[in-house]
């Protein structure tokens, strides 16, 4: 039985966060990780982030471009595709519905305490 709900995570919540950030501008993996924490208040392990980026690339939501680096190995920049914009819009619609459900529970709870 779960006794502490403060660590409950909405599964794959960082997906729309990634797409939102890439909608603003193309970016690199480590920059995405930093911006997720800053803009979306969402921390993600770098390994999980790269697995998610790979999966979303295979699904056609983002594309990856290899760029030469003067200071080290090739770097990969990610950008959102047309399909990714549609997918992000769907995520936002779903999150709006979930927000209503969550807000309703919180408001009803407040009425009885």
Order of alpha helices (4+ residues) and beta strands (2+ residues): alpha-beta-alpha-alpha-beta-beta-alpha
